[in-house]
Amino acid sequence: MLSSSLLSGFGIGVISTGLYALITDNKQKEVNKSSDKKMDYCIIFCIVMLVSVLLLFFTGKKTEQIIPLKALGSVVNNNPPF
């Protein structure tokens, strides 16, 4: 369960960081700001991945049933009282 959440979170982080990089890229090559951009992209990726993994992990479906439905059918009395 955690591994699928991590893999999905990694994919969401990569896609969202890539979209952010495409939208905010101003097409100017500046030597001083290239390391700042990389650091910003890493921070954004980490935040998005962390939030998405937490949401996917805590809202994941559980296959456990509290009350089995098959056993409930044999116990219920369907006869009318009269």
GIVEN-V247242 format. One record per pair of residues at least 24 apart in sequence whose ideal C-beta (glycine too) atoms are under 7 Angstrom apart, sorted by sequence separation. I is the first residue (numbers start at 1). J is the second residue. If there is no record, write none. Layout:
i->I j->J
i->I j->J
This chain:
i->17 j->41
i->20 j->44
i->17 j->44
i->17 j->45
i->17 j->48
i->13 j->45
i->16 j->48
i->13 j->48
i->12 j->48
i->13 j->49
i->10 j->49
i->13 j->52
i->9 j->49
i->12 j->52
i->9 j->52
i->9 j->53
i->6 j->53
i->9 j->56
i->5 j->53
i->8 j->56
i->5 j->56
i->5 j->57
i->2 j->57
i->5 j->60
i->1 j->60
